[in-house]
Structure formats: C-alpha cells, structure tokens
Amino acid sequence: MHRPLRFEKIPAKVDDKIILFDPTEIVFVEGNEGISHLHVNGEVFPCSITLNDLFGRLQSFGFFRCHRSYIVNLQKVREVITWTRNSYCLILEDSKKSSVPLSKGKLNELKVILGI
C-alpha cells in the first residue's frame, strides 16, 4: 500500500513560474478579495490556496488564525499590543515590523497557546 505523499511547501505563482516556500519562511498570510497573499522576507506573493486551506496546512507549523483575514506564524510575533479598549494587534519580526490585527475573540485563544 502506498501512503499519501505529505507535501509541506506552499506554492505561489509569480509571472510564469511557481515559487515553493517552506512554511517556516512565511511571516504571515493575508486574505484579500479571495486571494491569499504570502508575506515572506519583506515581499508579498499571491497564492491560489484559500486561507482556510492554508491554515489547515500551516497550523502544525505554529501558525495561528488571528483574524478572519490573517494567519500568522507565531514564531515571528514580537509583541501583542492593545490598540483600543477592545482591539489588539500583533507586531511581527520582519523587516517592516508588520502589524496584523488580532480579533477580540481570538485573544483568549492566543493567551492559552502562549501560556499567559
């Protein structure tokens, strides 16, 4: 019997080529108008895989669905900041020090994961 192949790279199409990213290279993924955008080393790459499917593939690598439009690599999170009384954001360890929203409902889930 053949076991199903486990493929861990995440593809992004750029012009006439497909770039394969190791999950640990990805800082965060942003969903916008049905397209997923991989943020890697300060660059953004479009990906045809939906956010839900990407999360399924990336969760075991330490990724967290922090907002309905964002998935972050928890290894790349530097700070959790309170924006307003009821909203938060994550500051990431990339060259741009990117800021990603953390939905109010996900704060407690993140605290459990972080052990705080």
BAFI-3210 file (N, C-alpha, C; in Angstrom, 3 decimals, decimal comma, padded with zeros to 6 digits):
// residues 116
n [1|2|3|4|5|6|7|8|9|10|11|12|13|14|15|16|17|18|19|20|21|22|23|24|25|26|27|28|29|30|31|32|33|34|35|36|37|38|39|40|41|42|43|44|45|46|47|48|49|50|51|52|53|54|55|56|57|58|59|60|61|62|63|64|65|66|67|68|69|70|71|72|73|74|75|76|77|78|79|80|81|82|83|84|85|86|87|88|89|90|91|92|93|94|95|96|97|98|99|100|101|102|103|104|105|106|107|108|109|110|111|112|113|114|115|116]
n.u [000,829|000,437|001,429|-000,137|001,397|003,093|003,123|004,821|005,572|004,581|002,926|003,386|002,384|004,223|004,394|005,463|006,271|006,384|006,820|008,110|007,518|008,981|007,150|008,158|009,399|007,455|005,996|003,471|000,076|-002,194|-005,561|-007,343|-009,976|-010,560|-008,084|-005,102|-002,310|001,048|003,383|006,696|009,984|009,825|008,576|005,671|003,620|001,293|-001,105|-002,947|-004,332|-006,930|-007,502|-008,545|-007,802|-005,027|-004,521|-005,149|-003,003|-000,836|-001,094|000,097|002,690|002,924|001,296|-001,267|-004,657|-005,414|-007,302|-010,145|-009,146|-006,436|-003,500|-000,977|002,511|003,391|005,954|007,118|006,009|006,455|005,350|002,317|-000,121|-002,301|-004,676|-007,075|-009,570|-010,931|-009,591|-006,820|-003,409|-000,862|002,600|005,083|008,149|009,559|011,216|009,735|008,446|005,772|002,274|-000,451|-003,922|-005,539|-008,263|-010,858|-012,159|-010,229|-008,221|-008,211|-007,795|-005,235|-003,815|-003,986|-002,503|-000,011|000,447|-000,201]
n.v [-001,200|002,214|005,066|008,251|011,036|013,477|016,762|019,655|022,207|025,536|026,783|029,618|031,626|033,437|035,548|033,636|031,497|029,157|029,545|027,808|027,810|027,218|026,455|027,671|029,963|031,800|034,741|035,928|035,426|036,997|037,454|038,666|039,773|037,134|036,150|034,764|036,156|035,701|036,682|037,112|037,517|040,386|040,666|040,211|037,585|036,226|033,642|030,843|029,192|028,877|030,834|029,259|026,641|026,984|027,505|025,018|023,556|024,872|025,054|023,066|023,899|025,926|028,102|030,594|031,457|034,546|036,385|036,882|037,407|036,926|034,932|034,083|033,403|032,163|032,035|034,267|036,438|039,362|041,229|041,771|044,075|046,476|048,140|049,691|049,918|047,531|046,280|044,663|044,213|042,433|042,664|041,977|040,112|041,084|042,653|044,945|045,318|044,460|044,970|043,221|042,630|041,438|039,634|040,298|038,051|036,118|036,605|035,346|032,680|032,894|033,624|031,244|029,511|030,762|030,478|032,371]
n.w [000,000|-000,760|000,972|001,414|-000,144|001,698|001,363|002,027|001,221|000,253|-002,489|-004,679|-007,337|-009,622|-012,231|-014,871|-013,389|-010,625|-007,240|-004,500|-001,134|002,029|004,932|007,311|006,408|005,919|007,099|007,604|006,439|004,352|003,591|000,843|-000,979|-001,864|-002,602|-001,415|000,224|000,555|002,925|002,843|003,808|003,559|001,111|-001,003|-002,054|-004,322|-003,723|-004,703|-003,007|-000,642|002,382|004,481|003,682|003,594|006,301|007,377|006,344|007,468|010,235|011,871|011,844|013,622|013,088|013,455|013,383|013,520|012,886|010,766|008,245|008,361|008,919|011,135|011,658|014,588|015,625|014,646|015,887|017,713|019,539|021,406|021,187|022,676|020,893|021,016|023,576|023,099|020,996|019,412|018,292|016,491|016,485|014,202|013,603|011,196|008,390|007,996|010,348|010,582|011,220|012,423|012,671|015,658|016,348|018,703|019,754|019,458|021,240|023,825|023,059|021,970|024,276|025,749|024,098|024,300|026,959|028,943]
ca.u [000,000|001,147|000,950|-000,252|002,559|002,879|003,842|004,773|005,856|003,409|003,216|002,910|002,660|004,720|004,564|005,350|006,911|005,793|007,828|007,695|008,027|008,946|006,255|008,867|009,802|006,292|005,774|002,016|-000,727|-003,314|-006,582|-007,929|-010,808|-010,461|-006,701|-004,207|-001,024|002,093|004,382|007,952|011,181|009,504|007,907|004,322|003,425|-000,078|-001,249|-004,323|-004,941|-007,752|-006,994|-008,932|-006,952|-003,664|-004,453|-005,090|-001,655|000,193|-001,329|001,071|003,982|002,869|000,539|-002,460|-005,654|-005,620|-008,353|-010,721|-008,364|-004,999|-002,869|000,389|003,483|003,600|007,387|007,526|005,321|007,315|004,571|000,855|-000,374|-003,689|-004,919|-008,105|-010,023|-011,390|-008,912|-005,412|-002,665|000,386|003,745|005,859|009,605|010,034|011,939|008,792|007,762|004,365|001,235|-001,568|-004,978|-005,919|-009,673|-011,162|-012,499|-009,048|-007,254|-008,118|-007,185|-003,803|-003,264|-003,847|-001,375|001,223|000,587|-000,281]
ca.v [000,000|003,485|006,113|009,512|011,920|014,676|017,867|020,742|023,517|026,328|027,374|030,946|031,819|034,762|035,574|032,310|030,474|028,857|029,538|026,947|028,329|026,406|027,151|028,485|031,224|032,686|035,546|035,885|035,312|037,938|037,179|039,894|039,536|035,752|035,772|034,729|036,803|035,230|037,706|036,395|038,366|041,736|040,636|039,643|036,659|035,718|032,193|030,498|028,364|029,705|030,991|028,093|025,508|027,293|027,314|023,570|023,084|025,584|025,031|022,200|024,597|027,024|029,242|030,907|032,280|035,643|037,258|036,149|037,670|036,784|033,800|034,494|032,441|032,599|032,183|035,588|037,502|040,015|041,917|041,856|045,453|046,929|049,312|050,431|049,112|046,216|045,748|044,342|043,882|041,697|043,233|040,827|040,255|041,108|043,897|046,062|045,289|044,438|044,964|042,393|042,697|040,269|039,841|040,231|036,678|035,248|036,969|034,299|031,507|033,176|033,569|029,828|028,986|031,356|030,137|033,580]
ca.w [000,000|-000,798|001,881|000,674|-000,079|002,514|000,732|003,001|000,632|-000,114|-003,798|-005,072|-008,759|-009,966|-013,681|-015,482|-012,553|-009,323|-006,179|-003,396|000,133|003,231|005,868|008,306|005,775|005,827|008,301|007,768|005,228|004,366|002,586|000,332|-002,157|-002,310|-002,909|-000,250|-000,050|001,461|003,249|003,045|003,667|003,105|-000,184|-000,978|-003,162|-004,388|-003,606|-005,079|-001,964|000,249|003,749|005,276|003,310|004,043|007,744|007,587|006,016|008,237|011,685|012,555|011,856|014,588|012,583|014,244|012,677|014,468|012,374|009,631|007,035|008,614|009,602|011,471|012,163|015,980|015,882|014,142|016,635|018,693|020,567|021,348|021,613|022,750|020,055|021,742|024,710|022,660|019,816|019,627|017,085|016,667|015,780|013,749|013,467|009,819|008,116|008,047|011,644|010,179|012,243|011,984|013,686|016,450|016,687|020,133|020,097|019,379|022,273|024,851|022,431|021,878|025,637|026,106|023,326|024,826|028,375|029,781]
c.u [000,865|000,545|000,840|000,984|002,215|003,761|003,701|005,053|004,551|003,724|002,638|003,307|003,075|005,086|004,410|006,032|006,149|006,928|007,278|008,346|007,936|008,047|006,977|009,352|008,686|006,089|004,276|001,352|-001,925|-004,288|-007,234|-008,664|-010,609|-009,074|-005,905|-002,879|-000,024|003,091|005,654|009,114|010,884|008,822|006,552|004,125|001,989|-000,098|-002,711|-005,033|-005,724|-007,119|-007,332|-008,044|-005,500|-003,526|-004,378|-003,703|-000,585|000,060|-000,289|002,471|003,967|002,164|-000,782|-003,386|-006,065|-006,803|-008,935|-009,935|-006,866|-004,642|-001,441|001,223|003,828|005,072|007,892|006,842|006,262|006,497|003,072|000,513|-001,875|-003,813|-005,902|-008,558|-010,386|-010,685|-007,409|-004,734|-001,392|001,459|004,682|007,330|010,017|010,674|011,035|008,146|006,246|003,433|000,027|-002,651|-005,205|-007,370|-009,912|-011,435|-011,316|-008,031|-007,100|-007,474|-005,664|-003,147|-003,050|-002,637|-000,052|001,459|000,580|-001,699]
c.v [001,251|004,434|007,402|010,379|013,135|015,776|019,089|022,120|024,207|027,042|028,780|031,146|033,263|034,739|034,161|031,226|030,292|028,773|028,699|027,433|027,289|027,150|028,052|029,816|032,263|033,414|035,582|035,774|036,232|037,552|038,477|039,574|038,135|035,274|035,787|035,353|036,353|036,361|036,981|037,362|039,747|041,804|039,959|038,812|036,154|034,194|031,848|029,635|029,273|029,791|029,775|026,891|025,739|027,073|025,827|023,006|023,670|025,457|024,196|022,809|025,801|028,259|029,357|031,796|033,395|036,537|036,542|036,345|037,433|035,478|034,251|033,301|032,904|032,741|033,562|036,739|038,045|040,598|041,750|043,210|045,728|048,187|050,238|049,509|047,688|045,675|045,649|044,134|043,144|042,404|042,067|041,160|040,149|042,466|045,124|046,229|045,362|044,356|044,223|042,452|041,359|040,481|039,558|038,797|035,728|035,523|035,865|033,031|031,685|033,100|032,129|029,228|029,479|031,028|031,344|033,814]
c.w [000,000|000,217|001,087|000,903|000,772|001,946|001,612|002,426|000,236|-001,434|-003,968|-006,529|-008,991|-011,442|-014,241|-014,663|-011,245|-008,314|-005,036|-002,112|001,232|004,225|006,868|007,737|005,822|007,160|008,615|006,411|005,393|003,260|002,159|-000,967|-002,734|-002,676|-001,610|-000,660|001,008|001,677|003,680|002,819|003,086|001,752|-000,039|-002,241|-003,166|-004,369|-003,876|-004,041|-001,012|001,641|004,606|004,969|003,736|005,542|008,079|007,338|006,936|009,756|012,422|012,588|012,794|014,077|013,330|013,420|013,625|014,105|011,161|008,335|007,201|009,317|009,898|011,928|013,581|016,333|015,456|014,880|017,707|019,841|020,322|021,959|021,655|021,904|020,738|022,863|024,288|021,424|020,063|018,282|017,470|015,857|015,467|013,573|012,010|009,577|008,211|009,414|011,412|011,375|011,680|013,058|014,386|016,845|018,159|020,577|020,105|020,484|023,314|024,307|022,334|023,253|026,085|025,391|023,908|026,299|029,289|030,268]
res [m|h|r|p|l|r|f|e|k|i|p|a|k|v|d|d|k|i|i|l|f|d|p|t|e|i|v|f|v|e|g|n|e|g|i|s|h|l|h|v|n|g|e|v|f|p|c|s|i|t|l|n|d|l|f|g|r|l|q|s|f|g|f|f|r|c|h|r|s|y|i|v|n|l|q|k|v|r|e|v|i|t|w|t|r|n|s|y|c|l|i|l|e|d|s|k|k|s|s|v|p|l|s|k|g|k|l|n|e|l|k|v|i|l|g|i]
***
